[in-house]
Amino acid sequence: MSTFRHYETACPACGHAHKVEIARGLHITRLPNIRRHLTDGTFQVYRCPGCGEAAVYEATVVYTDFERHEYVACETARSTTWQAALARHQTVFRDCFEHGPPIAQEMGHRFKRRLVFGFRALREKLVLWDAGLDDRIVEAVKGDLLREDDQAPRDVVLRISRVLDGGHLMFAVYEPVRPPEELAPGDPWVVTLPAPHDFMTAPAAMYVARAAEPSRIERDYPWLADDWFIDIHDGPSYLYR
C-alpha cells in the first residue's frame, strides 16, 4: 500500500515555513505516475512558496512494483548505517514474504531486492532495469571507469544519467554530499539540487566485457556479490580498501 504524510518544513534557502507531502511506502502498481516522477528526477521535489527555491525531500521509503517484481528499500544517508539498514530490511522482507502465506512466498521469490541510499540511487536502479541492464554489472563498469581515471569510489559519485543509443552508459558525476550532523528519526533529509559537475561515458563494450565474465566482478569488487546492497560507492566498498 502507498502511504503518505504531511511534514512541516522550512525552506533551506530562506527559512519560509510550509508543508510538503512525504511518502512512507510506494506501491507502484497502483501509482504508475510515481515511477515516472522517480525516473525523471522530480519525485518529492518541492519549490518554496516564499522564494521559489527547489529542494528534494528524501526520506526512508520502500518501493514495490509487483508487475516488474521490484522491491527497493530506500534509506537516507543519515537515517542509519548500511549494516543496520540491511539487517532491518532483510528481516522485514523475510517476515512479509519468506515466512508469509504461499502467495506471498511465491511473490518474494520473484522479487529483485535492493537496498539503496537516496533517490538518485533509487532512480538509477529503475532506469537500468527499464533498459534491461544488470545493475551489478553496471556497478562494476563504474568501478572500472574510476580506476581508469585514477579516482576512488569514496571521492566521487557516479549515477546513471541515461542509456545512450547502442547501449553506451552516460554517468553524471557528483561530489559526495555531507549529511546533516543531526536528523531526527523519520525526518526527511532536505537536499538542494546541485547539477553534476561532469559526465563520464562508458562504451557498451565495457558492459559486454564484464557481462561475459561475471565471476571477475566478485573477484575485483567483492562487495558487489551481495544480493541486496549493490553500489560501488557506499558502505561495504570501504571495507576492502
C-alpha beads as a LAMMPS data file, in Angstrom:
LAMMPS data file: protein, C-alpha beads

241 atoms
240 bonds

1 atom types
1 bond types

-500.0 500.0 xlo xhi
-500.0 500.0 ylo yhi
-500.0 500.0 zlo zhi

Masses

1 110.0

Atoms # bond

1 1 1 0.000 0.000 0.000
2 1 1 1.208 3.522 -0.797
3 1 1 1.224 5.796 2.233
4 1 1 1.984 9.492 2.601
5 1 1 2.172 12.008 5.420
6 1 1 2.379 15.769 5.634
7 1 1 5.548 17.250 7.023
8 1 1 6.152 20.731 8.411
9 1 1 9.379 22.096 6.967
10 1 1 11.353 25.268 6.423
11 1 1 12.971 26.266 3.156
12 1 1 16.747 25.625 3.325
13 1 1 17.331 28.832 1.354
14 1 1 15.072 31.419 3.019
15 1 1 13.579 29.658 6.059
16 1 1 9.951 30.055 4.903
17 1 1 7.709 27.567 6.755
18 1 1 5.450 25.356 4.673
19 1 1 4.115 21.802 4.365
20 1 1 5.193 19.049 1.983
21 1 1 3.874 15.539 1.400
22 1 1 6.333 12.717 2.132
23 1 1 5.956 9.106 1.013
24 1 1 6.420 6.312 3.543
25 1 1 5.592 3.440 1.197
26 1 1 5.298 3.278 -2.606
27 1 1 3.262 0.520 -4.206
28 1 1 3.784 1.484 -7.830
29 1 1 1.337 -0.977 -9.358
30 1 1 -1.434 1.427 -8.379
31 1 1 0.551 4.649 -8.827
32 1 1 2.413 4.363 -12.163
33 1 1 2.931 8.133 -12.328
34 1 1 5.210 7.921 -9.270
35 1 1 7.671 5.792 -11.233
36 1 1 7.790 8.466 -13.930
37 1 1 8.492 11.134 -11.304
38 1 1 11.280 8.985 -9.878
39 1 1 12.932 8.357 -13.226
40 1 1 12.692 11.982 -14.380
41 1 1 14.112 13.225 -11.071
42 1 1 11.076 15.191 -9.895
43 1 1 9.845 12.910 -7.099
44 1 1 9.359 14.835 -3.840
45 1 1 10.946 17.940 -5.312
46 1 1 9.128 20.950 -3.885
47 1 1 9.544 24.652 -4.544
48 1 1 9.387 27.036 -1.631
49 1 1 6.220 29.169 -1.850
50 1 1 8.251 32.066 -0.466
51 1 1 11.374 32.239 -2.643
52 1 1 10.810 29.547 -5.257
53 1 1 13.965 27.579 -4.366
54 1 1 13.625 23.872 -5.185
55 1 1 14.718 21.064 -2.879
56 1 1 14.217 17.311 -2.737
57 1 1 12.866 15.813 0.469
58 1 1 14.499 12.399 0.803
59 1 1 13.051 10.009 3.363
60 1 1 13.112 6.312 4.119
61 1 1 10.647 4.545 1.837
62 1 1 10.047 1.058 0.478
63 1 1 9.338 0.892 -3.251
64 1 1 7.465 -2.141 -4.628
65 1 1 6.342 -2.972 -8.145
66 1 1 4.582 -6.332 -8.281
67 1 1 4.306 -6.357 -12.070
68 1 1 8.040 -5.783 -12.606
69 1 1 8.993 -7.795 -9.495
70 1 1 10.995 -4.970 -7.941
71 1 1 11.476 -4.358 -4.221
72 1 1 13.765 -1.462 -3.309
73 1 1 14.275 -0.218 0.240
74 1 1 15.480 3.390 0.099
75 1 1 17.219 4.998 3.075
76 1 1 18.692 8.449 3.511
77 1 1 22.413 8.798 4.004
78 1 1 21.768 9.922 7.577
79 1 1 18.971 7.592 8.611
80 1 1 21.150 4.625 9.568
81 1 1 24.324 2.728 8.757
82 1 1 24.239 0.384 5.796
83 1 1 24.759 -2.585 8.143
84 1 1 21.766 -1.700 10.323
85 1 1 19.612 -0.851 7.322
86 1 1 20.467 -4.128 5.608
87 1 1 19.650 -6.194 8.686
88 1 1 16.354 -4.383 9.253
89 1 1 15.104 -4.642 5.685
90 1 1 16.152 -8.270 5.359
91 1 1 14.110 -9.013 8.492
92 1 1 11.069 -7.116 7.198
93 1 1 11.271 -8.851 3.828
94 1 1 11.676 -12.275 5.450
95 1 1 8.685 -11.724 7.753
96 1 1 6.456 -10.411 4.959
97 1 1 7.376 -12.764 2.133
98 1 1 9.598 -15.705 3.060
99 1 1 7.525 -16.534 6.176
100 1 1 4.213 -15.300 4.774
101 1 1 1.372 -17.216 3.132
102 1 1 2.136 -19.225 -0.037
103 1 1 1.129 -16.420 -2.397
104 1 1 3.484 -14.019 -0.598
105 1 1 6.307 -16.586 -0.658
106 1 1 5.894 -17.040 -4.405
107 1 1 5.980 -13.277 -4.872
108 1 1 9.066 -12.971 -2.700
109 1 1 10.985 -15.490 -4.807
110 1 1 10.398 -13.373 -7.915
111 1 1 11.465 -10.017 -6.478
112 1 1 14.714 -8.262 -7.281
113 1 1 15.626 -6.989 -3.799
114 1 1 17.798 -3.948 -3.282
115 1 1 18.811 -1.506 -0.576
116 1 1 19.799 1.968 -1.778
117 1 1 20.687 5.291 -0.179
118 1 1 18.984 8.321 -1.722
119 1 1 16.578 8.932 -4.570
120 1 1 19.345 9.206 -7.175
121 1 1 20.358 5.654 -6.340
122 1 1 16.720 4.514 -6.481
123 1 1 16.237 6.249 -9.824
124 1 1 19.370 4.573 -11.151
125 1 1 18.060 1.077 -10.412
126 1 1 14.777 1.789 -12.198
127 1 1 16.433 3.339 -15.275
128 1 1 18.854 0.421 -15.618
129 1 1 16.172 -2.217 -15.185
130 1 1 13.938 -0.457 -17.711
131 1 1 16.853 -0.707 -20.175
132 1 1 17.235 -4.425 -19.458
133 1 1 20.625 -3.978 -17.791
134 1 1 22.090 -5.802 -14.810
135 1 1 22.822 -3.260 -12.077
136 1 1 25.637 -5.411 -10.659
137 1 1 27.457 -5.301 -13.993
138 1 1 26.891 -1.553 -14.268
139 1 1 28.401 -1.002 -10.810
140 1 1 31.490 -2.953 -11.902
141 1 1 31.706 -0.760 -15.000
142 1 1 31.614 2.303 -12.734
143 1 1 34.498 0.882 -10.759
144 1 1 36.454 0.273 -13.962
145 1 1 35.826 3.842 -15.127
146 1 1 37.021 5.264 -11.828
147 1 1 40.144 3.114 -11.870
148 1 1 40.956 4.297 -15.375
149 1 1 40.540 7.880 -14.154
150 1 1 42.603 7.171 -11.008
151 1 1 39.697 8.018 -8.703
152 1 1 38.224 6.187 -5.711
153 1 1 34.518 5.422 -5.089
154 1 1 34.547 7.498 -1.893
155 1 1 35.824 10.627 -3.681
156 1 1 33.202 10.973 -6.404
157 1 1 29.707 9.627 -7.056
158 1 1 28.593 8.290 -10.437
159 1 1 24.874 7.917 -11.134
160 1 1 23.374 6.941 -14.454
161 1 1 22.193 9.914 -16.451
162 1 1 20.847 7.923 -19.368
163 1 1 21.448 4.879 -21.502
164 1 1 22.514 6.091 -24.936
165 1 1 21.721 4.513 -28.278
166 1 1 23.893 1.478 -28.784
167 1 1 23.973 0.682 -25.069
168 1 1 26.600 3.238 -24.073
169 1 1 26.251 4.401 -20.476
170 1 1 26.352 8.088 -19.592
171 1 1 27.018 8.792 -15.917
172 1 1 26.523 12.096 -14.133
173 1 1 29.416 12.901 -11.798
174 1 1 28.618 14.405 -8.392
175 1 1 30.673 15.464 -5.427
176 1 1 29.842 13.412 -2.313
177 1 1 27.276 15.226 -0.186
178 1 1 27.909 15.548 3.550
179 1 1 24.804 14.509 5.515
180 1 1 23.469 16.806 8.241
181 1 1 25.018 16.313 11.671
182 1 1 21.637 15.721 13.264
183 1 1 18.464 14.321 11.761
184 1 1 15.571 13.073 13.873
185 1 1 14.340 9.552 13.074
186 1 1 11.649 9.725 10.429
187 1 1 12.506 13.251 9.316
188 1 1 13.376 13.757 5.655
189 1 1 16.778 14.956 4.578
190 1 1 16.236 18.206 2.683
191 1 1 18.720 18.322 -0.191
192 1 1 19.256 21.145 -2.656
193 1 1 19.625 20.156 -6.289
194 1 1 23.215 20.710 -7.436
195 1 1 23.915 19.943 -11.064
196 1 1 26.526 17.301 -11.863
197 1 1 29.963 18.823 -12.308
198 1 1 30.885 16.439 -15.114
199 1 1 29.807 13.433 -17.154
200 1 1 31.585 10.171 -17.907
201 1 1 30.595 7.744 -20.642
202 1 1 31.306 4.023 -20.630
203 1 1 31.186 2.437 -24.092
204 1 1 28.846 -0.521 -24.437
205 1 1 31.888 -2.752 -24.908
206 1 1 32.816 -2.275 -21.230
207 1 1 29.432 -3.643 -20.163
208 1 1 29.631 -6.516 -22.637
209 1 1 33.111 -7.478 -21.416
210 1 1 32.011 -7.526 -17.793
211 1 1 28.852 -9.488 -18.630
212 1 1 30.946 -12.126 -20.430
213 1 1 32.943 -12.889 -17.255
214 1 1 30.641 -12.376 -14.266
215 1 1 32.969 -14.272 -11.923
216 1 1 35.528 -11.473 -12.314
217 1 1 33.132 -8.987 -10.754
218 1 1 33.226 -10.739 -7.372
219 1 1 36.982 -11.052 -7.612
220 1 1 37.542 -7.373 -8.440
221 1 1 34.697 -5.936 -6.337
222 1 1 33.830 -8.496 -3.619
223 1 1 31.059 -6.422 -2.020
224 1 1 29.027 -6.473 -5.264
225 1 1 28.301 -10.167 -4.673
226 1 1 25.637 -9.193 -2.113
227 1 1 22.045 -9.772 -3.198
228 1 1 20.713 -6.606 -1.520
229 1 1 23.327 -3.887 -1.369
230 1 1 24.853 -3.361 -4.822
231 1 1 26.590 0.010 -5.008
232 1 1 30.218 0.785 -5.816
233 1 1 30.185 3.886 -3.637
234 1 1 28.694 3.136 -0.248
235 1 1 29.436 1.132 2.837
236 1 1 30.924 -2.263 2.013
237 1 1 33.273 -0.924 -0.654
238 1 1 35.319 0.830 2.035
239 1 1 35.946 -2.434 3.897
240 1 1 38.003 -3.736 1.005
241 1 1 40.236 -0.719 0.502

Bonds

1 1 1 2
2 1 2 3
3 1 3 4
4 1 4 5
5 1 5 6
6 1 6 7
7 1 7 8
8 1 8 9
9 1 9 10
10 1 10 11
11 1 11 12
12 1 12 13
13 1 13 14
14 1 14 15
15 1 15 16
16 1 16 17
17 1 17 18
18 1 18 19
19 1 19 20
20 1 20 21
21 1 21 22
22 1 22 23
23 1 23 24
24 1 24 25
25 1 25 26
26 1 26 27
27 1 27 28
28 1 28 29
29 1 29 30
30 1 30 31
31 1 31 32
32 1 32 33
33 1 33 34
34 1 34 35
35 1 35 36
36 1 36 37
37 1 37 38
38 1 38 39
39 1 39 40
40 1 40 41
41 1 41 42
42 1 42 43
43 1 43 44
44 1 44 45
45 1 45 46
46 1 46 47
47 1 47 48
48 1 48 49
49 1 49 50
50 1 50 51
51 1 51 52
52 1 52 53
53 1 53 54
54 1 54 55
55 1 55 56
56 1 56 57
57 1 57 58
58 1 58 59
59 1 59 60
60 1 60 61
61 1 61 62
62 1 62 63
63 1 63 64
64 1 64 65
65 1 65 66
66 1 66 67
67 1 67 68
68 1 68 69
69 1 69 70
70 1 70 71
71 1 71 72
72 1 72 73
73 1 73 74
74 1 74 75
75 1 75 76
76 1 76 77
77 1 77 78
78 1 78 79
79 1 79 80
80 1 80 81
81 1 81 82
82 1 82 83
83 1 83 84
84 1 84 85
85 1 85 86
86 1 86 87
87 1 87 88
88 1 88 89
89 1 89 90
90 1 90 91
91 1 91 92
92 1 92 93
93 1 93 94
94 1 94 95
95 1 95 96
96 1 96 97
97 1 97 98
98 1 98 99
99 1 99 100
100 1 100 101
101 1 101 102
102 1 102 103
103 1 103 104
104 1 104 105
105 1 105 106
106 1 106 107
107 1 107 108
108 1 108 109
109 1 109 110
110 1 110 111
111 1 111 112
112 1 112 113
113 1 113 114
114 1 114 115
115 1 115 116
116 1 116 117
117 1 117 118
118 1 118 119
119 1 119 120
120 1 120 121
121 1 121 122
122 1 122 123
123 1 123 124
124 1 124 125
125 1 125 126
126 1 126 127
127 1 127 128
128 1 128 129
129 1 129 130
130 1 130 131
131 1 131 132
132 1 132 133
133 1 133 134
134 1 134 135
135 1 135 136
136 1 136 137
137 1 137 138
138 1 138 139
139 1 139 140
140 1 140 141
141 1 141 142
142 1 142 143
143 1 143 144
144 1 144 145
145 1 145 146
146 1 146 147
147 1 147 148
148 1 148 149
149 1 149 150
150 1 150 151
151 1 151 152
152 1 152 153
153 1 153 154
154 1 154 155
155 1 155 156
156 1 156 157
157 1 157 158
158 1 158 159
159 1 159 160
160 1 160 161
161 1 161 162
162 1 162 163
163 1 163 164
164 1 164 165
165 1 165 166
166 1 166 167
167 1 167 168
168 1 168 169
169 1 169 170
170 1 170 171
171 1 171 172
172 1 172 173
173 1 173 174
174 1 174 175
175 1 175 176
176 1 176 177
177 1 177 178
178 1 178 179
179 1 179 180
180 1 180 181
181 1 181 182
182 1 182 183
183 1 183 184
184 1 184 185
185 1 185 186
186 1 186 187
187 1 187 188
188 1 188 189
189 1 189 190
190 1 190 191
191 1 191 192
192 1 192 193
193 1 193 194
194 1 194 195
195 1 195 196
196 1 196 197
197 1 197 198
198 1 198 199
199 1 199 200
200 1 200 201
201 1 201 202
202 1 202 203
203 1 203 204
204 1 204 205
205 1 205 206
206 1 206 207
207 1 207 208
208 1 208 209
209 1 209 210
210 1 210 211
211 1 211 212
212 1 212 213
213 1 213 214
214 1 214 215
215 1 215 216
216 1 216 217
217 1 217 218
218 1 218 219
219 1 219 220
220 1 220 221
221 1 221 222
222 1 222 223
223 1 223 224
224 1 224 225
225 1 225 226
226 1 226 227
227 1 227 228
228 1 228 229
229 1 229 230
230 1 230 231
231 1 231 232
232 1 232 233
233 1 233 234
234 1 234 235
235 1 235 236
236 1 236 237
237 1 237 238
238 1 238 239
239 1 239 240
240 1 240 241
